[in-house]
Amino acid sequence: MKKVILYAVTASLIFCNFTRNREDVSQSAERIELTVKQAEKVDADNRFAFNMFRKVLALSDNPNTFFSPLSLNMALGMLYNGASGETRAEMAEVLGMADFTETEINEYYQKISQALQKIDPLTDISIANSIWYREDFPVKQPFININQNYFDALVNPLNFNRSDAANIINKWCADKTKDKIKEIIQSPISGDVMMYLINALYFKSKWQFEFDKRNTKQDDFTKAQNMKKKVNMMEQTKTLPYYADQYMQCVEIPYGNQSFSMVAILPANNMNIDQLIKHLDNTTWQNVVYNLQEQNVWLKLPRFKIECELPLNEPVRNVGVKRIFGGGFVNISDKPLVVSDIIQKTFVEVNEEGTEAAAVTAITMRRVSYPGTPQQIPFFANRPFLYLIKEKSTGVILFIGRMDDPKE
């Protein structure tokens, strides 16, 4: 039987410059107002995020892992619209959709997408979606309509046999991610590829507090097994939201009008990074967020730049989403389809001027036969640490990273 492949791709990018002081902020952050059920979905998304991050780390041999739960969640959200039967029920259960109607789920994604783009006038954030499908592949109109109506997707039939077909799709994605993700689709496109679904998230903001380059100095970073290396360590002393307990030390570094922030998390001195990862789940995270209090923090943060590629098949299976790999997508097409691969590529760079990050999540589907001023508090990130980028009022987590070996 001829095989058919369907790719769903999500791309996300964060770019931030540290050029703004707290005094320059002209408008304080406003809340994104969610319904009770939408807030519960955010909570479910964050549980899924920490679960997935642990599963990804368990299978990764990369000392620096950077993962976008929002990118994966958006991809699975689009895929959910094409799922049916037991596959749909399993996705709903694991992704926290079981108590939602289809309309409520899509309205949730629409609300998050629109609200994130408006919440901070000092932040340039845009979310773009597109569907590219082979001209003669039968895609059900309701599936396309949902993506147009709720994801504002650009839908383009394309002759995949054209020599420049992959370049056309790659250019769209590169444009939406400021050239950080330049190649999503390989050329030439295989004859059994039928569709690509692409989501691109772009974020550009400024730190509330600039890191002065004159304060950046070479300093020791202690890696695993007590191995030391010299890194460029940025430094500043500011009043920042801070939390500490017997397991960890946390500091929140705000962007723009404080709607978005990075939270850096150090394990306690008697713990290592792996023990912290086991301890950190959504319940622990909620406790951290609730108990952050402003303190005078002496902050040191290394400059770093990393890229990684994350195979997500096994992590997705391990959190309980299994049936997508066996079929159940009659809402996309009458042709039987299964998910064969989920891959995420990420990029992040942190320096005095800002944070730039990108993520691309690709879901591959095939057609097959199947059976159904107080004392200063030091926060020195001079050993392995975690870091998250989030929206404050909803708690939506855009990225989670583990930094074991800062590189530039």
C-alpha positions as CSV (number, residue, x, y, z in Angstrom):
1,M,0.0,0.0,0.0
2,K,1.3,3.5,-0.9
3,K,2.4,5.3,2.2
4,V,1.2,8.9,3.0
5,I,3.0,11.2,5.4
6,L,1.5,14.2,7.2
7,Y,3.7,16.6,9.0
8,A,2.5,18.9,11.7
9,V,5.1,21.5,12.6
10,T,5.2,24.2,15.2
11,A,7.8,26.8,15.4
12,S,8.4,29.2,18.2
13,L,10.8,32.0,18.7
14,I,11.7,34.3,21.6
15,F,14.0,37.3,21.2
16,C,14.6,39.8,24.0
17,N,16.9,42.7,24.5
18,F,18.1,43.9,27.9
19,T,17.9,47.6,27.3
20,R,15.1,48.9,29.6
21,N,15.2,49.8,33.2
22,R,12.3,49.5,35.6
23,E,11.9,53.3,35.6
24,D,11.3,53.3,31.8
25,V,8.2,51.0,32.0
26,S,5.3,53.2,31.1
27,Q,2.5,50.7,31.7
28,S,2.4,47.9,34.2
29,A,1.3,44.4,33.4
30,E,-2.4,43.6,33.1
31,R,-3.9,40.2,33.7
32,I,-5.1,37.9,31.0
33,E,-8.6,37.1,32.2
34,L,-9.4,33.4,31.8
35,T,-12.6,31.4,32.7
36,V,-12.3,28.8,35.4
37,K,-12.1,26.0,32.9
38,Q,-9.4,27.9,30.8
39,A,-7.3,28.4,34.0
40,E,-7.7,24.6,34.6
41,K,-6.4,24.0,31.1
42,V,-3.3,26.1,31.8
43,D,-2.7,24.1,34.9
44,A,-3.0,20.9,32.9
45,D,-0.7,22.3,30.2
46,N,1.9,23.0,32.9
47,R,1.6,19.6,34.4
48,F,2.1,18.2,30.9
49,A,5.1,20.6,30.5
50,F,7.0,19.3,33.5
51,N,6.1,15.7,32.8
52,M,7.4,16.0,29.2
53,F,10.6,17.9,30.3
54,R,11.5,15.0,32.7
55,K,10.8,12.4,30.0
56,V,12.9,14.4,27.4
57,L,15.8,14.7,29.8
58,A,15.7,11.0,30.7
59,L,16.3,10.1,27.0
60,S,18.6,13.0,26.1
61,D,22.4,12.7,26.1
62,N,22.8,16.4,25.5
63,P,24.2,18.2,28.6
64,N,22.1,21.3,27.6
65,T,18.5,20.6,26.8
66,F,16.1,23.4,25.8
67,F,12.4,22.4,25.3
68,S,9.3,24.4,24.3
69,P,6.1,22.9,26.0
70,L,4.0,25.6,24.3
71,S,5.2,24.6,20.9
72,L,4.5,21.0,21.4
73,N,1.1,21.8,23.0
74,M,0.1,23.9,20.1
75,A,1.1,21.1,17.7
76,L,-0.9,18.5,19.6
77,G,-3.8,21.0,19.9
78,M,-4.0,21.2,16.1
79,L,-3.6,17.4,15.8
80,Y,-6.5,17.0,18.3
81,N,-8.9,18.6,15.8
82,G,-8.2,15.7,13.4
83,A,-8.3,12.9,16.0
84,S,-11.3,10.6,16.5
85,G,-12.4,7.7,18.7
86,E,-10.1,6.3,21.3
87,T,-7.2,8.4,20.0
88,R,-9.1,11.5,20.6
89,A,-10.3,10.3,24.1
90,E,-6.7,9.5,25.1
91,M,-5.4,12.9,24.0
92,A,-8.2,14.6,25.8
93,E,-7.4,12.8,29.0
94,V,-3.6,13.4,29.0
95,L,-3.8,17.0,27.7
96,G,-6.5,18.0,30.2
97,M,-9.3,18.4,27.5
98,A,-11.7,15.7,28.8
99,D,-14.2,18.2,30.3
100,F,-14.1,20.5,27.3
101,T,-16.2,20.6,24.2
102,E,-14.3,20.9,20.9
103,T,-15.4,24.5,20.6
104,E,-14.2,25.3,24.2
105,I,-10.8,23.7,23.4
106,N,-10.3,25.7,20.2
107,E,-11.6,28.9,21.9
108,Y,-8.9,28.3,24.6
109,Y,-6.1,28.2,22.1
110,Q,-7.6,31.2,20.3
111,K,-7.8,33.1,23.6
112,I,-4.3,32.3,24.6
113,S,-2.9,33.2,21.1
114,Q,-4.8,36.5,20.9
115,A,-4.1,37.5,24.6
116,L,-0.4,36.8,24.5
117,Q,-0.1,39.1,21.5
118,K,-1.7,42.1,23.4
119,I,-0.7,41.8,27.0
120,D,2.5,43.8,26.8
121,P,2.8,46.9,24.6
122,L,6.6,46.7,25.2
123,T,6.7,43.2,23.7
124,D,6.4,42.4,20.0
125,I,4.8,38.9,19.9
126,S,3.0,37.4,16.9
127,I,1.6,33.9,16.3
128,A,1.2,32.6,12.7
129,N,-0.2,29.3,11.5
130,S,-0.2,27.8,8.0
131,I,-1.3,24.5,6.3
132,W,0.4,23.3,3.2
133,Y,-1.0,20.3,1.5
134,R,-0.4,18.3,-1.7
135,E,-2.9,19.5,-4.4
136,D,-4.5,16.1,-4.9
137,F,-4.6,15.0,-1.3
138,P,-8.2,14.8,0.1
139,V,-8.4,16.9,3.3
140,K,-11.7,17.3,5.0
141,Q,-13.1,20.8,4.8
142,P,-14.2,21.0,8.5
143,F,-10.6,20.2,9.6
144,I,-9.4,23.1,7.4
145,N,-12.2,25.4,8.6
146,I,-11.3,24.8,12.3
147,N,-7.7,25.8,11.6
148,Q,-8.8,28.9,9.7
149,N,-11.3,30.0,12.3
150,Y,-9.5,29.3,15.5
151,F,-5.8,29.2,14.6
152,D,-6.1,31.9,11.9
153,A,-4.2,29.6,9.5
154,L,-3.1,30.4,6.0
155,V,-4.2,27.4,3.9
156,N,-2.2,26.8,0.8
157,P,-2.4,23.9,-1.7
158,L,1.0,23.3,-3.2
159,N,2.5,21.2,-6.0
160,F,4.9,19.3,-3.8
161,N,6.6,18.0,-7.0
162,R,8.0,21.5,-7.8
163,S,11.7,21.7,-7.3
164,D,11.2,24.8,-5.0
165,A,8.3,23.5,-3.0
166,A,10.3,22.9,0.2
167,N,12.0,26.3,-0.3
168,I,8.6,28.0,-0.4
169,I,7.5,26.5,2.9
170,N,10.9,27.0,4.5
171,K,10.9,30.7,3.6
172,W,7.6,31.2,5.2
173,C,8.9,29.6,8.4
174,A,12.2,31.5,8.3
175,D,10.3,34.8,7.8
176,K,8.1,34.1,10.9
177,T,11.1,33.1,13.1
178,K,13.5,35.8,12.0
179,D,15.8,33.3,10.2
180,K,16.4,31.3,13.4
181,I,14.7,28.2,11.9
182,K,15.8,28.2,8.2
183,E,15.1,24.6,7.2
184,I,12.1,22.7,8.4
185,I,11.3,20.8,5.2
186,Q,14.0,18.8,3.3
187,S,14.1,19.0,-0.5
188,P,13.0,17.3,-2.6
189,I,9.7,16.5,-0.8
190,S,9.0,12.8,-0.9
191,G,6.1,11.6,-3.0
192,D,4.3,10.2,0.1
193,V,4.3,13.5,2.0
194,M,0.8,14.9,1.9
195,M,0.6,17.8,4.3
196,Y,2.5,20.1,6.6
197,L,0.8,22.0,9.5
198,I,3.1,24.9,10.8
199,N,2.7,27.1,13.8
200,A,5.2,29.9,14.4
201,L,5.5,32.0,17.5
202,Y,7.7,35.1,17.5
203,F,8.5,37.1,20.7
204,K,10.7,40.2,21.1
205,S,11.0,42.0,24.3
206,K,13.4,43.9,26.5
207,W,14.7,43.1,30.0
208,Q,13.4,45.5,32.6
209,F,16.9,45.7,33.9
210,E,19.9,45.8,31.6
211,F,23.0,43.8,32.2
212,D,26.0,46.2,32.0
213,K,28.6,44.6,29.8
214,R,31.3,46.2,31.8
215,N,30.3,44.0,34.7
216,T,30.6,40.8,32.7
217,K,33.8,38.9,33.7
218,Q,35.3,35.5,33.3
219,D,34.3,33.2,36.2
220,D,34.2,29.6,37.1
221,F,31.2,27.4,36.2
222,T,31.2,24.0,37.9
223,K,29.8,21.3,35.7
224,A,28.9,17.7,36.7
225,Q,31.6,15.7,38.5
226,N,33.0,19.0,39.8
227,M,34.6,19.9,36.5
228,K,35.2,23.6,36.2
229,K,35.3,25.8,33.1
230,K,35.7,29.5,32.5
231,V,32.5,31.3,31.3
232,N,31.5,34.9,30.7
233,M,29.4,35.7,33.8
234,M,26.9,38.6,33.6
235,E,26.3,40.4,36.9
236,Q,23.9,42.9,38.5
237,T,22.3,43.6,41.9
238,K,18.6,44.4,41.8
239,T,15.3,44.0,43.7
240,L,13.8,40.9,42.1
241,P,11.2,38.3,43.0
242,Y,13.0,35.6,44.9
243,Y,12.2,32.2,46.5
244,A,14.3,29.6,48.4
245,D,13.7,26.4,50.3
246,Q,15.6,23.2,51.2
247,Y,15.5,22.1,47.6
248,M,16.1,25.1,45.4
249,Q,16.8,28.8,45.0
250,C,14.8,30.8,42.4
251,V,14.9,34.3,40.9
252,E,12.5,35.8,38.5
253,I,13.9,38.2,35.9
254,P,11.2,40.3,34.2
255,Y,10.9,41.5,30.6
256,G,9.0,44.5,29.3
257,N,6.1,45.5,31.5
258,Q,6.6,42.3,33.6
259,S,4.0,40.3,31.7
260,F,6.8,37.9,30.6
261,S,9.7,36.8,32.7
262,M,12.5,34.2,33.0
263,V,12.8,32.2,36.2
264,A,16.2,30.7,36.9
265,I,16.3,27.8,39.4
266,L,19.4,26.5,41.2
267,P,19.4,23.3,43.2
268,A,20.3,23.6,46.9
269,N,23.9,23.1,47.7
270,N,23.3,19.6,49.0
271,M,21.4,18.6,45.8
272,N,22.4,18.1,42.2
273,I,20.5,19.1,39.1
274,D,19.0,15.6,38.5
275,Q,17.5,15.6,42.0
276,L,16.0,19.0,41.4
277,I,14.4,17.8,38.2
278,K,12.8,14.9,40.0
279,H,11.5,17.2,42.7
280,L,10.1,19.9,40.3
281,D,6.6,19.2,39.2
282,N,3.6,21.5,38.6
283,T,2.6,21.5,42.3
284,T,6.1,22.5,43.4
285,W,6.2,25.1,40.6
286,Q,2.9,26.6,41.8
287,N,4.3,26.9,45.3
288,V,7.3,28.7,43.9
289,V,5.2,31.2,41.9
290,Y,2.9,31.9,44.9
291,N,5.7,32.5,47.3
292,L,8.1,34.7,45.2
293,Q,8.9,37.8,47.2
294,E,11.0,40.8,46.2
295,Q,14.5,40.7,47.6
296,N,17.7,42.5,47.0
297,V,19.4,39.9,44.8
298,W,23.1,39.8,43.7
299,L,22.6,38.0,40.4
300,K,25.2,36.2,38.3
301,L,24.0,34.6,35.1
302,P,26.3,33.1,32.4
303,R,26.1,34.0,28.7
304,F,25.3,31.0,26.7
305,K,24.1,29.8,23.3
306,I,22.9,26.3,22.5
307,E,21.0,24.4,19.9
308,C,19.5,20.9,20.3
309,E,17.3,18.4,18.5
310,L,14.8,16.5,20.6
311,P,13.1,13.3,19.4
312,L,9.8,13.3,21.2
313,N,8.1,10.0,20.3
314,E,9.2,8.2,23.4
315,P,8.6,11.1,25.8
316,V,5.1,11.6,24.4
317,R,4.4,7.9,24.8
318,N,5.8,7.9,28.3
319,V,3.4,10.7,29.4
320,G,0.5,8.6,28.2
321,V,-0.2,9.8,24.6
322,K,0.2,6.5,22.8
323,R,-2.7,5.9,20.4
324,I,-1.7,8.7,18.0
325,F,1.0,6.3,16.9
326,G,-1.6,3.8,15.9
327,G,-4.1,5.9,14.0
328,G,-7.5,7.5,14.7
329,F,-7.5,10.6,12.5
330,V,-10.6,10.2,10.3
331,N,-11.4,13.9,10.9
332,I,-8.4,14.9,8.8
333,S,-9.0,12.5,5.8
334,D,-10.6,9.3,4.9
335,K,-7.2,8.0,4.2
336,P,-5.9,6.1,7.3
337,L,-3.1,8.1,9.0
338,V,-0.8,7.5,12.0
339,V,1.7,9.6,13.7
340,S,5.2,8.2,13.0
341,D,7.6,10.9,14.4
342,I,7.6,13.9,16.6
343,I,10.7,16.0,16.6
344,Q,11.5,19.4,18.2
345,K,14.5,21.6,17.3
346,T,15.4,24.5,19.6
347,F,17.8,27.4,19.8
348,V,18.5,29.8,22.7
349,E,21.1,32.5,23.3
350,V,21.3,34.6,26.5
351,N,23.6,37.6,26.8
352,E,23.7,41.2,28.1
353,E,21.5,42.4,25.3
354,G,18.8,39.8,25.7
355,T,17.4,36.3,25.2
356,E,16.8,34.8,21.8
357,A,15.1,31.4,21.5
358,A,13.4,29.3,18.9
359,A,11.6,26.0,18.8
360,V,10.2,23.9,15.9
361,T,8.0,20.9,16.6
362,A,7.3,18.5,13.7
363,I,4.7,15.8,13.9
364,T,5.0,13.3,11.0
365,M,1.9,11.2,10.0
366,R,1.8,8.3,7.6
367,R,-1.0,6.5,5.8
368,V,-0.9,2.8,6.7
369,S,-3.3,-0.1,7.3
370,Y,-4.0,-0.6,11.0
371,P,-6.5,-2.3,13.3
372,G,-8.2,0.5,14.7
373,T,18.2,46.7,50.7
374,P,18.3,44.4,53.2
375,Q,21.1,42.0,53.1
376,Q,21.9,41.0,49.5
377,I,20.9,37.5,48.6
378,P,23.5,35.9,46.3
379,F,22.1,33.9,43.3
380,F,25.1,32.7,41.4
381,A,24.3,30.5,38.5
382,N,27.8,29.1,38.4
383,R,26.7,25.4,38.3
384,P,24.0,23.5,36.5
385,F,20.6,25.2,36.7
386,L,17.1,25.2,35.2
387,Y,15.4,28.2,33.6
388,L,11.8,28.9,32.4
389,I,10.2,31.6,30.3
390,K,6.6,32.2,31.1
391,E,3.7,34.7,31.0
392,K,2.9,35.9,34.5
393,S,-0.9,36.3,34.8
394,T,-1.8,32.9,33.2
395,G,1.3,31.0,34.1
396,V,1.7,29.7,30.6
397,I,5.2,28.3,30.2
398,L,6.8,29.0,26.8
399,F,10.2,27.3,27.3
400,I,12.0,25.2,29.9
401,G,15.8,24.7,29.8
402,R,18.5,22.8,31.6
403,M,21.9,24.5,31.5
404,D,24.9,22.1,32.4
405,D,27.6,23.6,30.2
406,P,27.4,27.2,29.1
407,K,28.7,27.7,25.5
408,E,28.9,30.7,23.2
